[in-house]
Amino acid sequence: MITISLCAADLINSAINCVLNIMRLAGVDSNEGFLCPLDACLLIIGCGITLLYCLGLTLFRYLSLVKRTKISRGFAFWFIIGAALLTIATTLFPFLVKSDWATSILVMRPSGTYCILFWATTDWTAKWILIVMLIWIASPVVFIGWAYYCIYATFQSSVNALQDNFEESGKHSSNSHPATKSGQASSVSSATSASILKPKEKRSSKFIKAATGSTEEEQTRLLYQSVSIAGVFLVGWSPYVVLILYEMSTNTTVSAIIDFLCVYCVILNQLINPFLVLFFNRQISDNVRKLLYKVETAALTDI
């Protein structure tokens, strides 16, 4: 559920950015008119929701794999709703603190491609608000990196424990039939019992694999999906967090090319996430394929 919500938020963000850039290319004023504050607010809301949804995805994987806690659908639903409402409230809160917020701190960036907060401001009233925003952005990035380290450590320890169990069972089965000195009859008896036990061991191994294989495959596939989404998220957002820290600490803005590259990483993150979900989630990809087939069939029928 939260994976679908994350992809939907990324697609909506990409669509909004596309529309606003088309408006700029069409000559709509973005510096002094309504477009820059609107662009900044929509961007903050969209990116904030994406941050919290990716944080929720990581939190759910952490609780289920590390803490062995079952996540209910109701909890996931209310997390999605709460994250969206919290983001909207956080975005609108500065307007209550600083009446001229829209004109004083929501500015066009050096790259000229988007409007966002003026991170290099020297106004301490605005700087405190920016610090809150920075914590809001950096906290999910730090937690996601730490949580997936814990998930990887847990996953690796489980694999090592499973290998140790197989090795111990192999040693136990080999030691359960020691060689005897009572002649050919004993050796025949030992060989016969070993030949009887080996098929049993094979059947037991096949039964274990059949019983746990599908579940382990599903969990592993979901883990790969989550790690891929979180990895793309970290790669996409880390450069922009560094940019914010640099501008807030030095009170200077970066060059246009650096600003463009940092925001381009964020845009790529928003574009890649839906494709990662389609790649790893067979059910969703099958449903999308069926939907596209129905649309294509209906279009050909109308022709």
N, C-alpha and C positions, 0 to 999 in steps of 0.2 A: 504493500500500500504506500509506504513512504518513498519507495523507489520510483513509483509512478508519479507521485506528487513532485518529487525532485526533478524528474524529466519534464513534467508539465511546466514547472516554474522556469526551468532553463529555456524551454521553447517560447514561453510568453516573454521572457526577458529579451531573447533574441529578436522576436517580432517587434517589440516596442522600440528597441534600438534601431532596427531597420527602418521603421516608420519615421522616427525622429530624424535620422540622418537623411532620409529622402526629403523631409520638410526643409532641412538646412540647405540641401542642394537646390531646392526650389526657390531659395531666397528668403525664407521666413527668418525674421530677426531672432537670434538666439542669445545675444549678449544683454540687451536691455529690455527685451520683451518678456512674454510669459513663458517662452519655450525653455529657457535655461533652468528656471526654478522647477518647472514641470519635469524636465529631463532628469534633474538631480534627484527629485523626490521619488520618481518612478524607479530610477536606478538604485537608490538606496533601499527601497522596499523590495525590489526584485532580488538584488544581491543578498540582502539580509535574510529573506526567506530561503534562498538557496543555501546560505551558510548554515542556518538552523536545521534545514532538512538533511544536509550532509552530516551535520553533527548528530542528528537523531538516528540516521542510518548506522553510523559508527557506534553510537551508544547501544542500539539494539543488538548489533553483532557482538559487542563487548559483553553485554549482560547475558546473552544466550550461550556464547562460546567459552567465556572465562568464568563468569559467575554462575552459569548453569541456571539462569532465571528465564522462565517462559514469559514472553511478551504477548499480551492479549491484543486482539484487533481493536477493542474499545480504547485501550491505552494509546495505541498507535494513531487512531482517529483523532482523539483529543489532543495529542501532541501536535499533529498537523495543523489543527484549527488554532491551538494556542500559539504555535510558532508564528503563524501568519498575523494574528492579532497583536502579538508582542512586537513584531517588526513594524507594523503600521503605527502603533503607539509610540515606539521609540523614534520613528521618523518624524512624527508630528510634535513630539514633546519639545524640541528646541524652539519651535515657533511660539510656545507659551513662555519660554524663558527669555528669549530675545526677540522683540517685536520686529526688528529689521533684519531678521535672520536671512530671508530670501535674497536681499540685495547686498548684504555685507559679507556673507561667507559662502553662498552658493555661486560659484564662478565657473567660467569656461576654462578648461584645462589647456596647457601649452600646446598639446597636439591638435586642439581645435575639433576633436571628434565627440566630446561629451562634456557635460557639466557635472560637477561634484563639489564636495566640501573644499574650502581653501585651507589645506593642511598647514601652510606656512604662516598662518595668521599670528600676529603678536598680541591680539586682544585676549586677555586672560579669561574673560567670561566665555568667549567662544572656544578658547583652548581647552577649558575643562569639559565642554561638550564634546570636543574632538577626542579627548582622552577616553571618555566613555565610549565613543564610537570605535576607537582603536581597540579597546578591550573587547568590545562586542565582536570585532572582526578577528582579532588575534587568538582569542580563547578557543574557538572551534578548530583553528589550524593547529594549535599546540596539542589540544586534546586528541585530535584525530591521529596525529603522529604517535603520541604516547599509547593510545588505545590499540592501534594496529601493531605496535611493537609487542604489547602484552598478548594480543591474539596470535601473533606469529610464534611467540615463545610457548604458549599453551599448545598450539598445533604441533610444533616441533617436539615438545615433550610427549605428546600423545603418540606420535609416530615412533619415537624412540622406545616408549614403553611397549608398544605393540611388537616391535622388532625383538625386544628382550623376551617377551612372552613366547614368541615363536621359537627363539633359540633355546629357552628353557624347556619348552615342550619337546623339542627335538632331542635334547640331551636326556630328558626323562625317558623317552621312548627307546632310545638306544641303550640306556642303562638298565632297562627293565627286563632284558633277556641276556644275562651274562653267560659267557662260555662255560661249559662244564667239562669235566674230565671223565665222564662215564661212558665214553665210546661213541659208536656210530648211532645208537638208538637215541641218545640224548641230543646229538647234533641234528638228527632228523626231526625229533620232536621240537627242538628250538626253531629250526627252519620252517616247520609246519605252522607253529604258533605265530612266527613273524609274518608268514605269508597271509595268515588270517587277520592279523592286526593291521597290516598295511592298508588293505582296502577299507577297513573301518576308519583308520586315520584319514584316508583320502576323502571318504564320504563325509566325515565330520568337518574337514576343512572346506569341502564344497558347500555343506549346509551353512557354515558360518558366513562364507562369502555371499551365498544367496540371501541370507537373512539380513546382512548388514550392508551389502554392496550398494543397493539402490539408495539407502539413506545416506551413506557416506558420500556417494557420488553427488547427491543433491546438496548436501552441506558443503562439500568441497567447491561445487560450482557456484553456490551463493557466496562462499568466502572469496573466491576469485573475482566475482562481480563486485563485491564490496571493496576489496583491495584495489581493484582497477579504478573504480569511481573515486575512492579516497586518494589514490595516487595522482590521478589527473587533477583532483581538487587541490592537493598540496602544491603540485607543479604550477597550477594556474594562479593560485592566490598568494603564494609566498613572495614572488617579486613585487606585488603591489603592497604587501605588508611592509616590506623593506623600504619601498618608496615613501610610504606614509611616515615611517620612523625617521627617515632621513630628513624629510621636509619639516616635520614637527620639531626635530632636535636642532636643525640649523636655521630655521625660518627662511629658507630659500626654496624656490621651486626648481624641479629638475628640467632638463632640456626636453624639447618636443619629441625627439626620437625615443628617449628613454620612457617618457610618459606613454607614448603610443605602444611601445613593446610590452610594457607592464599591463596595460589594459587589454592588449591583444591576447595575452596569456589567459586573462579572465574570460574573454569572449570565446576562445577556443575551448576552455573548460565547459562552458555552457553548451557549446555545440556538440562536443564529443560524448557527453553523458548519455543522451538518448540512444546513441548507437551502441554504447557499451551495454546498456540494458537489453537492447534487441539482440545483441550477440550472445549474451550469457543466459537470458531467460527464454527458453524455448516456447513456453506457452504464449508469452506476449508476442514473440516474433511470428508464431503461427497465426495468431489472431490478426496481426497487422497484415500478414500476407493474404489471409482470407478476405479481409476488408478491401484491400487493394484489388483483389481479383473480382470481387462483387462490383466495385466501382467501375473497373474496366469493362466488365461484362455489360453493365447497365449503359455505359457510354456507347459501346458498340451496338447495342440493341436499338438505342435511340437513333443512331445513324442509319 
